[in-house]
Amino acid sequence: LKEFNSLSLLFVSGWISVSASESHTVEVQSGGDVTLMCSNMLSVSSVAFWFRLVNTSNVSCVSVMYNADTAEYCNGFQNGRFNMSTNISTLFLQIKQVNVSDSGLYFCGFYTSGNLLFSVTYLNVEGKFIRKSFASILLLTLQNKLTIVILGAVMVFLLNVIIVLVVKIRKLQRGTFSELYIYIHCIIMLKKYRGQRMYLSLSHS
């Protein structure tokens, strides 16, 4: 518990450069398959991931990939319905047999060259309308090219990826090398940028 708290405080006290470059809306019928996409920014020593944000506070890590290697799937997303893959230009997240609970904001993110880059896709599965308002507000913010300082939803999902990885590694009796590497990479990133000013530059390409 002591190590867990220290990591959380390190993240809160550190400042990371964050920028959002894309926003999309995807609509699909319940029971169908859908593939979410974003521009591939993977390079040497970079980490890519997908997160899902439902409402304004329910954040879930979906999957993580290091340097275009095999994807690791987070708890709750290891049922075979989710498949993260990449090619030279695009990062994909395929979701099979979608249902209304799959609706939400999906963040495609990259840790690369000391920066956190991400794009946002709102997935609307038919019959899931209650979350449309929040998604519309966020997408409108992106489209208006606002520059803000935020400790809101982005802070929550970034903090959660660190927490999820720490808890997962501590609970596993034998962890995989890739999980351990991601954990170490995140720690190095946070320490390296401790004390720098955090900002969120939102621009719609």
Number of C-alpha atoms within 10 A of each C-alpha: 7 6 8 13 11 11 18 15 10 14 22 15 16 18 18 22 15 20 18 21 18 21 23 15 15 13 12 16 15 17 13 12 14 19 14 22 19 22 18 18 20 23 15 10 12 20 22 26 23 26 22 23 21 18 17 14 11 12 22 20 24 23 23 25 23 22 14 20 13 13 18 19 20 18 13 9 15 13 9 9 12 18 19 23 15 19 11 10 10 14 23 18 21 16 18 15 14 20 19 17 12 17 26 25 27 27 26 27 27 25 22 17 12 16 15 19 22 24 22 26 21 25 23 24 22 15 12 16 11 10 16 16 10 15 23 13 11 14 19 14 17 22 16 11 15 13 14 11 12 12 12 10 15 15 12 15 20 16 16 17 22 20 17 16 18 19 12 16 16 12 10 9 7 8 12 10 9 16 18 14 12 19 18 12 15 17 15 11 18 19 14 14 18 16 12 12 11 17 16 19 19 22 17 17 10
